[in-house]
Amino acid sequence: MYNKRIARGAILMVAPLLFSVVFTCIIGCSGKKITPVSSCTEDHGAVIPLKISIGPTLRLYLDSSLVIGVQTPVDYVERSHTLMVFDSYNKRLLEYPVADTAAPVLPRYTQAVPVDQKITFMRYLNRDSVLLYAYGAFKLYCYSMSRDSVYSEWSFIRKGLQPSHAFNPAFPNAGNAAPIVFRGNDIIGAGYLIGEHESDVPASRTICSVVHLPDGKVDYKVPYPKVYHSGNWGGVHMRTPYTAYNEAAGKLLLSLPADHYMQVIDSNWQIHSVYAGTREQQCITTTTLPKGHKKMEEPDEALRYFTATPSYRNIIYDQYHHRYYRLLQLPPAPEELDAEQIGEKHARIIAFDKDYQYLGEAALPKGLVLDNFFLTSDGLYFLNAANHDQNIAQYVQIKTVL
């Protein structure tokens, strides 16, 4: 089931922090429309149908105060075959066995983690330590559970930074689909700024923030690719970056909604564009409203535009099978839209081998929360948004058959 309230809330969560930078100089509504710009697929051969199977559903028991939703940080721990869940509201960490059972799984372990900030990303290190990213503070904390305290922290904001349209870096908007990455002596996060403005300098609107260890100095790297240099991409959903990390190869993967190509970033920050689009004929189109149009400040307007055009999102590295999965969302049929012309987009999964060669693609079931997922050797697990049992969180297992 499509939840417009959740989608709108995701916009409003980041808006107060970023509008001051991007919309400072907004002009009034001109009332004119512009010719849209389209990014269309290239001819790279025919569609190869990808077979997927739906495996056992993981059912997690929720107590009366726990909600697992779109932005709940989760982390799969291979050595214990468990799912760690960070409860941002009650400030606690829960450990669930990933068990193939029809009965609801109870948490094996619960640990209080009394941090003050809103946590959007978590990486479990061991019984004592966990990494926590606080959006808003734009800081990464290393928290000791035995000492109930933060023992290391890193800020993604460069001292003395004065953002402008000439230099407007985004701080990390880290989550399950855009994790914080440790690569060598660098801590890397990807993020975006809300809004579009005629004065934007494409090369200076960067996506990646990098903290260098041990001195903690901060750099901002990776501007949006050429497809974003013209037209109005709505400034919200179509600007959201999705990342994955192939640790063995030292490669950071970047998937952007409007780009049929994927950016592969090596340890020297050299960027290589790889075609990673659907083999169907699809065009991703900008909005007809000019940058700075007052209607673009309305969350529903941005959501209507996003609903009506294809877009890419998650890039996932499957280290168990040495593959990559990229997710694509296609517009719903007219009869699936509500009165405000908003509805759930249809998700597809596209598979590539370790060398980024196309393996095939398939439609995913409806109602999956694509932002809340984890990967095991058995397959991908996505939170089920169609589940209405408040006492249970359901994760649907998706397995590609290759």
C-alpha positions, 0 to 999 in steps of 0.5 A: 500500500502506498503511504503518501503521508510517509513520503511527504514526511520524508521531504519535510524532515530535511526541509528546515535544515536545507531550505535556507541554503538553496531557497535564499534567493527564490524569485516569485512564481512566473506562471510560465512553463518550460520545455522539459529535458529527457534522459532516455535509455540507450540501445544495449540489447533486449530485455532479459527476464530475470527470475525471482522467487519469494522466500519465507517472510521474516516476522519480528515481534514488536512490543507496544512501543516499537515501530519499524518503519521507512527510516528505521536503521537496521544492520545484518550481522553475518557472524551471528545471523542476526538483524540489529534494529535501532529504535530511534524513539526509545533509544535502544538496540535490539537483536533479532535472530534471522530465523526461518520460522512461521512464528514471530521472532522475539528479540534475543537482546536489547541494549539501551543506547541513550543518545540525544540526536535523531539517528538515521544510520547504524552499523553494529561493530561488536557487543560493545560498540556501534556506529551511529549517524545523527542527521541534523548534527551531521556527525558520526558517533562511535558509541560504547554500550558498556560505558554508555557513552560516545568515545569517538565522533566525527563531523562532516561539516568543515570548519568555516564553511560558507555555502553559496550557490558557487559552492554548495556541498551536501552533508550526508543523508545516511540511511540503509540505502546510503550507508556511511562507508569506511575506505582506507583512512576516509569516512564517506557519506552521501547526501543532497540539498533540497531545491533547484536554483538558476544560480546553481553551479553544477560542479560545486553542488557536490554529493559526497562528504569525506572525513580524513583520518586521523586529522578529521579534515573534511572534503566535498567531492563528486558533483552531479553528472551531466544529465543534471546540468539542465532542466528542473529535476524537482529538487527532492526525490530526483536528487537523492543519492543511493550508494553501495560499497564493494570493499574487496575492490575498494569501489564506491557505487553511486546511483542517481534517480535521473541517470541511466548510468551508475558512477563507480568511484575508485580509491583515488576518487576517479569516477567511471560511468557505467551504463546500468539502465533498464533495457526497456525504452524509458525516458526520465523527464524534468518537470515543466516548471522553471527553477524557483517556481513557487509550486515547487515548494509544495510537497505534493507538487514534488511528489506528483512530478516524481510519481509521473516519471521513471527513476532509479534508486538503490544500488546494492552489492551482493558480496555473496554472489558477486553481483550488483542490483539496481532498483528502478521505479516506473510510474503507476497506471492512471487508474492507480492514482489518487485524487491528487495524482499520486500513487505507488510507483512500480519497482523493478530489480536489475541485476549485473555481474561483478564487471557490471554486465547486464544479467536481467531484470524483473518486477518486484512485488508491490508494497515493499519499503525499498529504503528498509532492507538488508541482504543475507546469503539467502537473498534480499529482505525488504520491509513489507508496507502492506502489513497492518499488524502493529505487533509484527514487522514483516520482511519479505525475502526476494531471491534472484535465480541466476 
